[in-house]
Amino acid sequence: MFKKIVETIGRSGAVSLIAHFGGDSIYIPRLSQFGGHAEQLRIARNRQIVDEYSRGGTSATKLALKYSTSDRNIYKILKQNW
């Protein structure tokens, strides 16, 4: 989990987050609760998935792991956006 946090907010941000909340359970809301930007992010993510797959360098399984989803969902995204 630390690796994902570092990739998202950087090492200093991750260290700061841990300093403030380390050992506590915190709730992180979905982006859709902040004004509907989730749809735009989903569209951008799906375009990126299609691009990575179409270049032939990334398998559906690797994409599923990278984007924290299932192989089945990756194939659904590819089918809808191909």
FENQUI-V322567 format. One record per residue. N is the residue number from 1. RES is the residue in one letter. PSI is psi in radians with two decimals (none if undefined). OMEGA is omega in whole degrees, -180 to 180 (999 if undefined). NEAR is the number of other C-alpha atoms within 12 Angstrom. Layout:
N|RES|PSI|OMEGA|NEAR / N|RES|PSI|OMEGA|NEAR
This chain:
1|M|-0.67|180|9 / 2|F|-0.71|-180|17 / 3|K|-0.76|179|13 / 4|K|-0.68|178|15 / 5|I|-0.78|179|17 / 6|V|-0.74|179|17 / 7|E|-0.53|-177|14 / 8|T|-0.81|-174|14 / 9|I|0.06|180|15 / 10|G|2.82|-175|15 / 11|R|-0.80|-178|16 / 12|S|-0.64|176|15 / 13|G|-0.71|179|19 / 14|A|-0.75|179|21 / 15|V|-0.72|179|17 / 16|S|-0.75|178|15 / 17|L|-0.78|180|21 / 18|I|-0.67|179|19 / 19|A|-0.65|-178|12 / 20|H|-0.66|-171|13 / 21|F|0.07|-178|14 / 22|G|2.23|180|13 / 23|G|-0.26|178|9 / 24|D|2.74|170|10 / 25|S|2.25|179|10 / 26|I|2.63|178|11 / 27|Y|2.24|177|7 / 28|I|1.92|-176|9 / 29|P|2.76|175|9 / 30|R|2.67|-178|13 / 31|L|-0.49|-179|14 / 32|S|-0.34|179|14 / 33|Q|-0.02|-178|11 / 34|F|0.66|172|11 / 35|G|0.31|172|10 / 36|G|0.29|179|12 / 37|H|-0.22|-178|14 / 38|A|-0.66|-180|16 / 39|E|-0.76|179|16 / 40|Q|-0.71|178|14 / 41|L|-0.67|179|15 / 42|R|-0.75|179|17 / 43|I|-0.78|179|16 / 44|A|-0.74|178|16 / 45|R|-0.78|-179|24 / 46|N|-0.69|177|28 / 47|R|-0.71|180|21 / 48|Q|-0.71|178|23 / 49|I|-0.83|180|38 / 50|V|-0.74|-180|28 / 51|D|-0.82|-179|21 / 52|E|-0.67|180|23 / 53|Y|-0.77|-175|25 / 54|S|-0.46|177|18 / 55|R|-0.17|175|11 / 56|G|0.05|-175|13 / 57|G|-0.23|-174|14 / 58|T|2.22|179|19 / 59|S|2.84|178|21 / 60|A|-0.65|180|28 / 61|T|-0.77|178|20 / 62|K|-0.68|177|19 / 63|L|-0.70|179|30 / 64|A|-0.75|178|26 / 65|L|-0.78|-178|17 / 66|K|-0.71|-176|20 / 67|Y|0.24|176|21 / 68|S|0.94|177|17 / 69|T|-3.05|-179|20 / 70|S|2.80|174|17 / 71|D|-0.72|-179|20 / 72|R|-0.74|179|16 / 73|N|-0.65|177|20 / 74|I|-0.81|179|32 / 75|Y|-0.63|177|22 / 76|K|-0.77|178|18 / 77|I|-0.77|180|28 / 78|L|-0.74|-179|25 / 79|K|-0.72|-177|16 / 80|Q|-0.48|-172|14 / 81|N|0.10|-175|19 / 82|W|none|999|17
